[in-house]
Amino acid sequence: MLGTLSIVATPIGNLGDITLRAIETLKNVDLILCEDTRVTGKLLTHFGVSTPTMAYHQHSGEAAMREIANRLEEGKNLALVTDAGTPGISDPGNQLISYIIRHAPNALVSPIPGASAVIAALSISGFPTDKFLFLGFPPHKNKRQKFFVEVANSERTVVFYESSHRIKKCLEELKVVLQPNQQLCVCRELTKKFESIYRGTIAEIMAMNVSEKGEFVIVITNL
């Protein structure tokens, strides 16, 4: 009987956001696959989880995925976690899941849902969310201008991530393409001690002197 690969969401900041099911799963699997074993190690220690860990991240190749598939074929139960949030959302977890579906099709892939920065930001935006477009991180260089034009022209609410050292540049680029009355919700350090929410037009938000420290989720409505 093949094993189960559990896709486990972990907190994006506040450790209290982890689910009871996530803790139970992490305690009972045979191995936890981590984006960074040091980061996950702190989480596991906090909740008294002693399950062995193994690194799986964006630089892991096919050999690592084959090893994981072999373990599932041996009947081992595994959990996949990212540093924060839901695996497969803007991280390489989706590549592993696709590989398992193709190469160990009888293994069960089970979601253990929980925190997601995308959904957290959308939930407090006040913008229409029956349809939305998630774009991950903007490109660093090539096609970056095209990215922001797509954001501005979308007929749906758009949500994307931005890093601390590019947030000022991001706002400047948005200023060029957005309509003056378009509304934004800029979320900084969601669920963490210094969580900050900035709302308004691009001009209003730029006047707020948004801190450049932390992680950002930006939500924009075109309605």
Stockholm file with secondary structure:
# STOCKHOLM 1.0

chainA/1-223         MLGTLSIVATPIGNLGDITLRAIETLKNVDLILCEDTRVTGKLLTHFGVSTPTMAYHQHSGEAAMREIANRLEEGKNLALVTDAGTPGISDPGNQLISYIIRHAPNALVSPIPGASAVIAALSISGFPTDKFLFLGFPPHKNKRQKFFVEVANSERTVVFYESSHRIKKCLEELKVVLQPNQQLCVCRELTKKFESIYRGTIAEIMAMNVSEKGEFVIVITNL
#=GR chainA/1-223 SS CCCEEEEECBCSSCGGGSCHHHHHHHHHSSEEEESCHHHHHHHHHHTTCCCCEEECCTTCCHHHHHHHHHHHHTTCCEEEECSSBCTTSSSTHHHHHHHHHHHSTTSEEEEECCCCHHHHHHHHHCSCCSSEEECCSCCSSTTHHHHHHHHHHCSSEEEEEECGGGHHHHHHHHHHHSCTTCEEEEEESTTSTTCEEEEECHHHHHTTCCCSSSCEEEEEECC
#=GC SS_cons         CCCEEEEECBCSSCGGGSCHHHHHHHHHSSEEEESCHHHHHHHHHHTTCCCCEEECCTTCCHHHHHHHHHHHHTTCCEEEECSSBCTTSSSTHHHHHHHHHHHSTTSEEEEECCCCHHHHHHHHHCSCCSSEEECCSCCSSTTHHHHHHHHHHCSSEEEEEECGGGHHHHHHHHHHHSCTTCEEEEEESTTSTTCEEEEECHHHHHTTCCCSSSCEEEEEECC
//
